[in-house]
Amino acid sequence: MVKIYYDSDADLNSIKNKTVAIIGYGSQGRAHALNLKDSGINVVVGVRENGRSWEAAKADGFNPKNIEEASRVGDLIAVLIPDTEHGVVYDKYIKNNLKEGKTLLFAHGYSIRFGLIKPPRYVDVVMVAPKSPGPKLRESFLQNFGVPSLIAVHQDYSGKAKDTALAYAKGLGSTKVGVLETTFADETEEDLFGEQAVLVGGLMYLIKNGFDVLVENGYPPELAYFEVLHEMKLIVDLVYSSGLTGMLKAVSDTAKYGGITRGNIVIDESVKKRMEKLLAEIKNGSFAQEWTGNPEQSKQKLEKMMNDIENLEIEKIGKKIRKLAGLEK
Protein backbone atom coordinates (compact mmCIF):
# COMPACT_ATOMS: atom_id res chain seq x y z
CA MET A 1 0.00 0.00 0.00
CA VAL A 2 1.13 3.54 -0.76
CA LYS A 3 1.96 5.55 2.35
CA ILE A 4 0.12 8.86 2.73
CA TYR A 5 1.41 11.78 4.79
CA TYR A 6 -0.53 14.70 6.30
CA ASP A 7 0.18 17.96 8.15
CA SER A 8 1.21 16.22 11.35
CA ASP A 9 3.85 14.21 9.47
CA ALA A 10 5.66 17.25 8.06
CA ASP A 11 7.65 20.02 9.77
CA LEU A 12 8.21 23.31 7.94
CA ASN A 13 11.19 23.95 10.19
CA SER A 14 13.10 21.47 8.02
CA ILE A 15 13.36 24.20 5.38
CA LYS A 16 12.56 27.36 7.40
CA ASN A 17 16.23 28.31 7.73
CA LYS A 18 17.07 27.49 4.12
CA THR A 19 16.86 29.52 0.94
CA VAL A 20 14.70 27.85 -1.69
CA ALA A 21 15.66 28.70 -5.25
CA ILE A 22 12.77 28.27 -7.66
CA ILE A 23 14.21 27.81 -11.15
CA GLY A 24 11.54 28.76 -13.65
CA TYR A 25 8.44 30.90 -13.21
CA GLY A 26 5.85 29.25 -15.40
CA SER A 27 2.67 27.47 -14.32
CA GLN A 28 4.31 25.36 -11.60
CA GLY A 29 7.17 27.71 -10.72
CA ARG A 30 4.91 30.65 -9.92
CA ALA A 31 2.59 28.57 -7.75
CA HIS A 32 5.47 26.92 -5.86
CA ALA A 33 7.21 30.25 -5.26
CA LEU A 34 4.10 32.08 -4.02
CA ASN A 35 2.82 29.23 -1.85
CA LEU A 36 6.20 28.70 -0.21
CA LYS A 37 6.65 32.44 0.34
CA ASP A 38 3.20 32.65 1.97
CA SER A 39 4.19 29.68 4.15
CA GLY A 40 7.09 31.68 5.55
CA ILE A 41 9.89 30.18 3.45
CA ASN A 42 12.71 32.32 2.07
CA VAL A 43 12.30 32.06 -1.70
CA VAL A 44 14.45 33.37 -4.54
CA VAL A 45 13.34 33.06 -8.16
CA GLY A 46 15.84 32.17 -10.86
CA VAL A 47 14.91 32.92 -14.48
CA ARG A 48 16.47 34.25 -17.66
CA GLU A 49 17.10 37.96 -17.26
CA ASN A 50 14.55 40.50 -18.51
CA GLY A 51 12.20 37.99 -20.12
CA ARG A 52 8.47 37.53 -19.50
CA SER A 53 9.07 35.34 -16.46
CA TRP A 54 11.48 37.90 -15.04
CA GLU A 55 8.83 40.60 -15.28
CA ALA A 56 6.11 38.30 -13.93
CA ALA A 57 8.20 37.47 -10.86
CA LYS A 58 8.87 41.16 -10.25
CA ALA A 59 5.15 41.91 -10.55
CA ASP A 60 4.49 39.28 -7.85
CA GLY A 61 6.91 40.97 -5.46
CA PHE A 62 10.07 38.92 -6.00
CA ASN A 63 13.51 40.27 -6.81
CA PRO A 64 14.43 37.72 -9.50
CA LYS A 65 17.98 36.56 -10.12
CA ASN A 66 19.54 34.86 -13.07
CA ILE A 67 19.53 31.08 -12.84
CA GLU A 68 23.22 30.77 -11.97
CA GLU A 69 22.99 33.27 -9.10
CA ALA A 70 19.78 31.74 -7.74
CA SER A 71 21.42 28.30 -7.81
CA ARG A 72 24.44 29.67 -5.99
CA VAL A 73 22.46 31.15 -3.10
CA GLY A 74 19.86 28.39 -2.90
CA ASP A 75 20.19 25.65 -0.31
CA LEU A 76 17.33 23.85 -2.02
CA ILE A 77 17.19 24.21 -5.80
CA ALA A 78 13.79 23.39 -7.34
CA VAL A 79 14.06 22.76 -11.09
CA LEU A 80 10.68 23.77 -12.52
CA ILE A 81 11.42 24.33 -16.21
CA PRO A 82 10.36 22.17 -19.20
CA ASP A 83 11.93 18.70 -19.39
CA THR A 84 13.62 19.51 -22.70
CA GLU A 85 15.60 22.31 -21.04
CA HIS A 86 16.76 20.43 -17.94
CA GLY A 87 20.01 19.02 -19.26
CA VAL A 88 21.36 22.23 -20.78
CA VAL A 89 20.27 24.49 -17.90
CA TYR A 90 21.64 22.07 -15.30
CA ASP A 91 25.03 21.72 -16.99
CA LYS A 92 25.39 25.44 -17.68
CA TYR A 93 24.00 27.10 -14.56
CA ILE A 94 23.27 24.66 -11.73
CA LYS A 95 25.88 21.88 -11.70
CA ASN A 96 28.81 23.98 -10.50
CA ASN A 97 26.71 25.51 -7.71
CA LEU A 98 25.78 22.18 -6.09
CA LYS A 99 27.82 22.35 -2.91
CA GLU A 100 27.84 19.53 -0.37
CA GLY A 101 24.58 19.18 1.54
CA LYS A 102 22.36 21.08 -0.89
CA THR A 103 19.08 19.64 -2.15
CA LEU A 104 18.05 19.27 -5.77
CA LEU A 105 14.26 19.06 -6.17
CA PHE A 106 12.09 18.21 -9.15
CA ALA A 107 8.33 18.26 -9.75
CA HIS A 108 8.61 15.37 -12.22
CA GLY A 109 11.05 12.48 -12.27
CA TYR A 110 11.82 12.54 -16.01
CA SER A 111 15.34 13.97 -15.98
CA ILE A 112 16.57 11.67 -13.23
CA ARG A 113 14.79 8.58 -14.56
CA PHE A 114 16.22 9.01 -18.06
CA GLY A 115 19.62 10.40 -17.12
CA LEU A 116 19.35 13.93 -18.48
CA ILE A 117 20.71 15.03 -15.11
CA LYS A 118 23.23 13.03 -13.08
CA PRO A 119 23.65 14.77 -9.71
CA PRO A 120 26.81 14.41 -7.61
CA ARG A 121 26.63 11.96 -4.71
CA TYR A 122 26.98 14.72 -2.05
CA VAL A 123 23.53 16.30 -2.52
CA ASP A 124 20.02 15.16 -1.69
CA VAL A 125 17.75 14.58 -4.69
CA VAL A 126 14.00 14.62 -4.09
CA MET A 127 10.74 15.05 -5.93
CA VAL A 128 7.57 16.89 -4.93
CA ALA A 129 4.99 16.55 -7.69
CA PRO A 130 1.63 18.30 -7.18
CA LYS A 131 -1.12 16.48 -9.05
CA SER A 132 -2.61 19.57 -10.63
CA PRO A 133 -1.66 22.46 -12.89
CA GLY A 134 0.04 25.36 -11.15
CA PRO A 135 -2.95 27.74 -11.13
CA LYS A 136 -5.08 25.13 -9.35
CA LEU A 137 -2.29 24.57 -6.81
CA ARG A 138 -2.24 28.30 -6.08
CA GLU A 139 -6.03 28.64 -6.02
CA SER A 140 -6.40 25.77 -3.54
CA PHE A 141 -3.71 27.24 -1.28
CA LEU A 142 -5.48 30.61 -1.20
CA GLN A 143 -8.64 28.77 -0.17
CA ASN A 144 -6.70 27.33 2.80
CA PHE A 145 -6.77 23.93 1.19
CA GLY A 146 -4.42 22.08 -1.14
CA VAL A 147 -3.98 19.53 -3.89
CA PRO A 148 -2.43 16.07 -3.40
CA SER A 149 1.27 15.68 -4.18
CA LEU A 150 3.65 12.81 -4.73
CA ILE A 151 7.05 12.74 -3.02
CA ALA A 152 10.07 10.58 -3.73
CA VAL A 153 13.69 10.38 -2.64
CA HIS A 154 16.31 9.47 -5.24
CA GLN A 155 19.38 10.31 -3.17
CA ASP A 156 19.58 10.80 0.61
CA TYR A 157 23.04 12.16 1.36
CA SER A 158 21.97 14.09 4.47
CA GLY A 159 19.77 11.38 5.94
CA LYS A 160 16.95 13.95 6.02
CA ALA A 161 15.87 14.05 2.37
CA LYS A 162 12.34 12.81 3.06
CA ASP A 163 11.89 15.40 5.82
CA THR A 164 12.88 18.07 3.32
CA ALA A 165 10.45 16.79 0.70
CA LEU A 166 7.59 16.63 3.21
CA ALA A 167 8.33 20.15 4.46
CA TYR A 168 8.34 21.47 0.90
CA ALA A 169 5.04 19.69 0.20
CA LYS A 170 3.60 21.23 3.37
CA GLY A 171 4.74 24.65 2.18
CA LEU A 172 2.75 24.07 -1.01
CA GLY A 173 -0.34 23.14 1.03
CA SER A 174 -0.42 19.51 -0.08
CA THR A 175 -0.21 17.90 3.36
CA LYS A 176 -3.64 19.34 4.13
CA VAL A 177 -5.12 16.77 1.75
CA GLY A 178 -2.45 14.08 1.49
CA VAL A 179 1.01 13.40 0.12
CA LEU A 180 1.71 9.98 -1.40
CA GLU A 181 5.14 8.37 -1.36
CA THR A 182 6.46 6.92 -4.60
CA THR A 183 9.69 6.59 -6.59
CA PHE A 184 11.13 8.69 -9.41
CA ALA A 185 10.74 5.76 -11.81
CA ASP A 186 7.11 4.97 -10.93
CA GLU A 187 6.00 8.61 -11.07
CA THR A 188 7.69 9.20 -14.41
CA GLU A 189 6.53 6.04 -16.12
CA GLU A 190 2.94 6.28 -14.89
CA ASP A 191 2.75 9.98 -15.76
CA LEU A 192 4.00 9.50 -19.31
CA PHE A 193 1.71 6.51 -19.80
CA GLY A 194 -1.32 8.42 -18.55
CA GLU A 195 -0.59 11.35 -20.86
CA GLN A 196 0.02 9.22 -23.93
CA ALA A 197 -2.53 6.45 -23.60
CA VAL A 198 -5.46 8.11 -21.84
CA LEU A 199 -5.50 11.74 -20.77
CA VAL A 200 -4.04 13.50 -23.80
CA GLY A 201 -3.32 11.10 -26.64
CA GLY A 202 -6.05 8.52 -26.03
CA LEU A 203 -8.79 11.05 -25.32
CA MET A 204 -7.84 13.35 -28.19
CA TYR A 205 -7.86 10.64 -30.83
CA LEU A 206 -11.00 9.00 -29.44
CA ILE A 207 -12.78 12.34 -29.88
CA LYS A 208 -11.26 12.96 -33.31
CA ASN A 209 -12.18 9.51 -34.65
CA GLY A 210 -15.71 9.76 -33.29
CA PHE A 211 -16.13 13.14 -34.98
CA ASP A 212 -14.71 11.85 -38.28
CA VAL A 213 -16.99 8.77 -38.31
CA LEU A 214 -20.10 10.90 -37.85
CA VAL A 215 -19.12 13.53 -40.42
CA GLU A 216 -17.98 10.95 -43.00
CA ASN A 217 -21.37 9.28 -42.63
CA GLY A 218 -23.22 12.46 -43.50
CA TYR A 219 -24.03 13.95 -40.09
CA PRO A 220 -23.65 17.74 -39.65
CA PRO A 221 -20.22 18.55 -38.18
CA GLU A 222 -21.73 21.00 -35.68
CA LEU A 223 -23.91 18.25 -34.19
CA ALA A 224 -21.00 15.80 -34.29
CA TYR A 225 -18.92 18.29 -32.30
CA PHE A 226 -21.61 18.57 -29.64
CA GLU A 227 -21.94 14.79 -29.33
CA VAL A 228 -18.28 13.76 -29.10
CA LEU A 229 -16.50 16.80 -27.65
CA HIS A 230 -18.77 19.44 -26.12
CA GLU A 231 -20.58 16.93 -23.92
CA MET A 232 -17.33 15.22 -22.94
CA LYS A 233 -16.86 17.69 -20.08
CA LEU A 234 -20.18 16.68 -18.53
CA ILE A 235 -19.15 13.02 -18.47
CA VAL A 236 -15.58 13.69 -17.31
CA ASP A 237 -16.87 15.89 -14.48
CA LEU A 238 -19.19 13.08 -13.36
CA VAL A 239 -16.37 10.51 -13.48
CA TYR A 240 -14.07 12.91 -11.59
CA SER A 241 -16.59 13.57 -8.82
CA SER A 242 -18.32 10.19 -8.57
CA GLY A 243 -16.24 7.52 -10.31
CA LEU A 244 -17.40 5.23 -13.12
CA THR A 245 -20.40 3.90 -11.21
CA GLY A 246 -21.50 7.38 -10.18
CA MET A 247 -21.28 8.55 -13.78
CA LEU A 248 -23.34 5.60 -14.99
CA LYS A 249 -26.00 6.26 -12.35
CA ALA A 250 -26.29 9.85 -13.58
CA VAL A 251 -26.94 9.05 -17.26
CA SER A 252 -29.98 7.46 -18.89
CA ASP A 253 -30.55 3.71 -18.88
CA THR A 254 -30.10 3.74 -22.64
CA ALA A 255 -26.70 5.39 -22.23
CA LYS A 256 -25.78 2.91 -19.50
CA TYR A 257 -26.68 -0.13 -21.59
CA GLY A 258 -25.20 1.18 -24.82
CA GLY A 259 -21.99 2.32 -23.15
CA ILE A 260 -21.40 -0.91 -21.22
CA THR A 261 -22.22 -3.24 -24.11
CA ARG A 262 -20.55 -1.28 -26.93
CA GLY A 263 -17.70 0.61 -25.32
CA ASN A 264 -15.44 -2.42 -25.11
CA ILE A 265 -15.94 -3.05 -28.82
CA VAL A 266 -14.12 0.23 -29.53
CA ILE A 267 -11.68 0.05 -26.62
CA ASP A 268 -10.97 -3.68 -26.83
CA GLU A 269 -8.11 -6.01 -25.94
CA SER A 270 -6.13 -4.87 -28.98
CA VAL A 271 -6.12 -1.33 -27.52
CA LYS A 272 -4.86 -2.72 -24.22
CA LYS A 273 -2.04 -4.51 -26.04
CA ARG A 274 -1.02 -1.30 -27.78
CA MET A 275 -1.12 0.50 -24.43
CA GLU A 276 1.27 -2.14 -23.10
CA LYS A 277 3.57 -1.41 -26.04
CA LEU A 278 3.53 2.30 -25.18
CA LEU A 279 4.40 1.49 -21.58
CA ALA A 280 7.27 -0.73 -22.69
CA GLU A 281 8.66 2.09 -24.85
CA ILE A 282 8.48 4.43 -21.87
CA LYS A 283 10.23 1.99 -19.55
CA ASN A 284 13.02 1.05 -21.99
CA GLY A 285 13.80 4.72 -22.67
CA SER A 286 12.95 4.77 -26.38
CA PHE A 287 10.29 7.48 -25.92
CA ALA A 288 12.72 9.62 -23.90
CA GLN A 289 15.37 9.21 -26.58
CA GLU A 290 12.88 10.27 -29.24
CA TRP A 291 11.65 13.28 -27.25
CA THR A 292 14.75 14.62 -25.49
CA GLY A 293 17.57 12.92 -27.36
CA ASN A 294 17.56 15.80 -29.85
CA PRO A 295 15.48 18.61 -28.27
CA GLU A 296 15.71 21.04 -31.19
CA GLN A 297 14.54 18.43 -33.68
CA SER A 298 11.74 17.40 -31.32
CA LYS A 299 10.56 20.99 -30.90
CA GLN A 300 10.39 21.45 -34.68
CA LYS A 301 8.45 18.21 -35.07
CA LEU A 302 6.07 19.22 -32.27
CA GLU A 303 5.47 22.63 -33.84
CA LYS A 304 4.47 20.99 -37.13
CA MET A 305 2.18 18.49 -35.39
CA MET A 306 0.53 21.28 -33.40
CA ASN A 307 -0.10 23.16 -36.63
CA ASP A 308 -1.67 20.03 -38.16
CA ILE A 309 -3.99 19.62 -35.17
CA GLU A 310 -5.00 23.28 -35.29
CA ASN A 311 -6.09 22.86 -38.91
CA LEU A 312 -8.34 19.84 -38.31
CA GLU A 313 -12.01 20.29 -39.20
CA ILE A 314 -13.04 19.54 -35.62
CA GLU A 315 -10.96 22.50 -34.45
CA LYS A 316 -12.46 24.85 -37.03
CA ILE A 317 -15.99 23.75 -36.13
CA GLY A 318 -15.07 23.97 -32.46
CA LYS A 319 -14.29 27.68 -32.67
CA LYS A 320 -17.80 28.31 -34.01
CA ILE A 321 -19.49 26.13 -31.36
CA ARG A 322 -17.49 27.58 -28.48
CA LYS A 323 -18.54 31.08 -29.51
CA LEU A 324 -22.18 29.97 -29.59
CA ALA A 325 -21.77 28.49 -26.12
CA GLY A 326 -20.15 31.64 -24.79
CA LEU A 327 -16.84 29.85 -24.15
CA GLU A 328 -14.85 31.99 -26.59
CA LYS A 329 -15.20 35.55 -27.84
PEZI-V526752 format. One record per backbone hydrogen bond with DSSP energy under -1.0 kcal/mol. NH is the residue of the N-H (numbers start at 1). CO is the residue of the C=O. If there is no record, write none. Layout:
nh->(NH/NH)
co->(CO/CO)
This chain:
nh->(5/7/9/10/14/15/18/20/21/22/23/24/30/31/32/33/34/35/36/37/38/39/40/41/44/46/47/51/55/56/57/58/59/60/61/62/65/70/71/72/73/74/75/76/77/78/79/80/85/86/89/90/91/92/93/94/94/95/97/98/99/101/102/103/104/105/106/113/114/116/117/124/125/126/127/128/129/131/132/137/138/139/140/141/142/143/144/145/149/150/151/152/154/155/164/165/166/167/168/169/170/171/172/174/176/177/178/179/180/181/182/187/188/189/190/191/192/193/194/195/196/197/198/199/200/201/203/204/205/206/207/208/209/210/211/212/213/214/215/216/218/219/224/225/226/227/228/229/230/231/232/235/236/237/238/239/240/241/242/243/246/247/248/249/256/257/258/259/260/261/262/263/265/266/267/268/272/273/274/275/276/277/278/279/280/281/282/283/284/287/289/290/291/292/293/298/299/300/301/302/303/304/305/306/307/308/309/310/311/312/316/317/318/319/320/321/322/323/324/325/326/327/328)
co->(179/175/6/7/11/12/15/42/76/44/78/46/26/27/28/29/30/31/32/33/34/35/37/36/20/22/65/48/51/52/53/54/55/56/58/57/45/66/67/68/69/70/19/19/103/21/105/23/82/83/85/86/87/88/89/89/90/90/94/95/97/122/99/75/124/77/126/109/110/111/111/102/155/104/152/106/150/148/130/133/134/135/136/137/138/139/141/140/178/129/180/127/125/125/160/161/162/163/164/165/166/167/168/169/173/174/174/5/149/3/151/183/184/185/186/187/188/189/190/191/192/193/194/194/195/195/198/200/201/202/203/204/205/206/207/208/209/210/211/212/215/214/220/221/222/223/224/225/225/226/229/231/232/233/234/235/236/237/238/239/242/243/244/245/252/253/254/255/256/257/258/259/262/262/263/266/268/269/270/271/272/273/274/275/276/277/278/279/280/281/285/286/287/288/289/294/295/296/297/298/299/300/301/302/303/304/305/306/307/309/312/313/314/315/316/317/318/319/320/321/323/322/322)
